[in-house]
Amino acid sequence: MKYMKSQMKKLTKDNKDLQISLKDLIDEHDLDKSSAIRALYHSEVAAGGKYQSAYQALDLPKG
């Protein structure tokens, strides 16, 4: 599975819990939004994370 910033932004936009986690990462670690989104991907999506299936579903063709 490959990190795609646009997919992570969409996943975060559609999920209130991820929005809260993103804001916490930015505040606690003094990260810019881009770095925080990447960190969120690695902690919550990649390698069987809680939101992996939702992230993968964004990559499915519409139809």
N, C-alpha and C positions, 0 to 999 in steps of 0.2 A: 504494500500500500504506500502510495506516494503523497507527501504533503502538498496540498494545493491551497494557497492562501485564499482564493476566491471561495472554495468550498468551506473552509473553516470560518470565514466571515459569515457565510449564509447559515451554517450550522449554529453559530453563536447567536446570530440575529434571531433565529427561530426558537431558541431555547433560553428561558429565563435563568436557569441554574448556571448555564455556561456564561451568561452575561455577568452574573454576580462573581463567578470565579475569575473571569477576565479582569473585572474591575479590581478585585482583591489582588491579583498578580501585579497589576500595574502599580497599585498603591503600596503594597508591601515590599516589592523588590525594585521599585523605581524604574520600571521598564517602559519603553515606548510601546505603543499598541501593537505594532508589527511583531516585535519580539515576544510580547505576552501571548499573542495568538499562536505563535509557533510553540511556545512552552505549553500552552493549553492543549495543543494537538498531541504533544509527546506525553503529557500526563493523563489525558482523558480519552484519547482516541487510539493512538498507535498501540500496537502489541496487545490487542485484546481489551482495550480500555472500554469503559462504560458506554461511550458514545460511538464506538467503532462501526456498528451496523447502521446507525443513522448517517454517519459520514459516508459510508460506502453507498448507501441508497441515493445520495445526491449525485453519484456518478452514473447511475443507471439511465439509459435512454428514456426520454419521455415518449409516451405513446399509448 
